Amino acid sequence: MKAPANLAEKLATFTDRFSPRTVATYNDNDIMVAKLEGPFHWHKHEDTDDFFLVLSGTLDIELRDRTVTLNPGEVFVVPKGVEHRPVARGEVHILLIEPTGTPNSGDTATAAPRILV
């Protein structure tokens, strides 16, 4: 990195929902921000955990046996192989950390493209 990344400024550069933007990389991981609204689809990641940090708004992460609710400043990690569905109550801003190339949908055919901001 040549300069610090301001997450609020990065989030202001796009309006797409469920389309993460990479703001930095480290040790073959992408640090991303995303805007969410409404439900995503049920999916799982076979090879990696799924890290969520809520920056603003309220995010429910539905698991098959329970729902985890995250408010600003809260983190939750879905273990690899666990089916889940993020559901945003209104507009939610999140920070994600994933190995570079991990499809956000759990499937490379339906994944949002990785975009650097």
C-alpha positions as CSV (number, residue, x, y, z in Angstrom):
1,M,0.0,0.0,0.0
2,K,1.2,3.5,-0.8
3,A,-1.3,5.3,1.5
4,P,-3.9,4.4,4.1
5,A,-7.3,3.3,2.8
6,N,-10.2,5.3,4.2
7,L,-13.1,2.8,4.3
8,A,-15.8,5.4,4.2
9,E,-14.3,7.0,1.1
10,K,-14.0,3.6,-0.5
11,L,-17.6,2.8,0.3
12,A,-18.7,6.1,-1.2
13,T,-17.3,5.1,-4.7
14,F,-20.0,2.6,-5.5
15,T,-23.6,1.7,-5.0
16,D,-23.7,-2.0,-6.0
17,R,-25.0,-4.5,-3.4
18,F,-23.3,-7.8,-2.6
19,S,-20.4,-6.8,-4.8
20,P,-17.2,-6.6,-2.6
21,R,-14.5,-4.1,-3.4
22,T,-10.9,-4.9,-2.5
23,V,-9.2,-2.1,-0.6
24,A,-6.0,-3.9,0.4
25,T,-4.3,-7.2,0.3
26,Y,-2.0,-9.0,2.7
27,N,-0.6,-12.6,2.9
28,D,-2.7,-13.7,-0.1
29,N,-5.9,-12.3,1.5
30,D,-8.2,-9.6,0.2
31,I,-9.5,-7.0,2.6
32,M,-12.8,-5.8,1.2
33,V,-15.7,-3.5,1.8
34,A,-19.2,-4.2,0.6
35,K,-22.7,-2.7,0.7
36,L,-25.5,-5.1,1.5
37,E,-29.3,-4.7,1.4
38,G,-31.9,-7.4,1.8
39,P,-31.1,-11.2,1.7
40,F,-28.3,-12.9,-0.1
41,H,-28.7,-16.5,-1.1
42,W,-27.8,-19.6,0.9
43,H,-24.3,-20.7,0.3
44,K,-21.1,-22.1,1.9
45,H,-17.4,-21.9,1.4
46,E,-15.8,-25.3,1.3
47,D,-12.2,-24.2,1.7
48,T,-12.3,-21.1,4.0
49,D,-14.0,-19.5,6.9
50,D,-16.2,-16.4,6.1
51,F,-15.2,-13.3,8.2
52,F,-17.8,-10.5,8.7
53,L,-17.2,-7.1,10.5
54,V,-20.2,-4.7,10.4
55,L,-19.2,-1.1,9.9
56,S,-22.7,0.3,9.8
57,G,-26.3,-1.1,10.0
58,T,-27.5,-4.4,11.3
59,L,-26.7,-7.7,9.6
60,D,-28.4,-11.0,10.3
61,I,-26.4,-14.1,9.4
62,E,-28.8,-17.0,9.1
63,L,-27.5,-20.4,9.8
64,R,-29.6,-23.5,9.4
65,D,-30.0,-23.8,13.2
66,R,-30.0,-20.2,14.4
67,T,-29.6,-16.5,13.4
68,V,-26.6,-14.4,14.5
69,T,-27.3,-10.6,14.6
70,L,-24.4,-8.2,14.1
71,N,-24.4,-4.5,14.9
72,P,-21.7,-1.9,14.1
73,G,-18.3,-3.0,15.4
74,E,-19.2,-6.6,15.8
75,V,-17.4,-9.5,14.1
76,F,-18.6,-13.0,13.3
77,V,-16.8,-15.9,11.5
78,V,-18.8,-18.6,9.7
79,P,-16.7,-21.8,9.8
80,K,-15.8,-23.3,6.4
81,G,-18.4,-25.7,5.0
82,V,-21.2,-24.1,7.1
83,E,-24.2,-23.0,5.0
84,H,-25.3,-19.5,5.7
85,R,-27.2,-16.5,4.3
86,P,-26.5,-12.9,5.1
87,V,-29.6,-10.7,5.4
88,A,-29.1,-7.0,5.7
89,R,-31.7,-4.9,7.5
90,G,-31.7,-1.8,5.3
91,E,-28.3,-0.8,3.9
92,V,-25.4,-2.4,5.7
93,H,-21.7,-1.7,5.2
94,I,-19.2,-4.5,6.0
95,L,-15.6,-5.4,6.0
96,L,-14.6,-8.9,4.8
97,I,-11.3,-10.7,4.8
98,E,-10.9,-13.7,2.5
99,P,-8.2,-15.6,0.7
100,T,-7.7,-13.9,-2.7
101,G,-10.0,-15.5,-5.3
102,T,-12.6,-16.8,-2.9
103,P,-16.0,-16.5,-4.7
104,N,-18.5,-14.5,-2.6
105,S,-21.3,-16.8,-3.6
106,G,-19.4,-20.0,-2.8
107,D,-19.5,-20.8,-6.5
108,T,-17.1,-19.3,-9.1
109,A,-19.8,-19.4,-11.8
110,T,-22.1,-17.0,-9.8
111,A,-19.6,-14.9,-7.9
112,A,-19.3,-11.2,-8.1
113,P,-16.1,-10.1,-9.9
114,R,-13.3,-8.8,-7.7
115,I,-12.9,-5.1,-8.1
116,L,-10.0,-3.0,-6.6
117,V,-10.9,0.5,-5.3
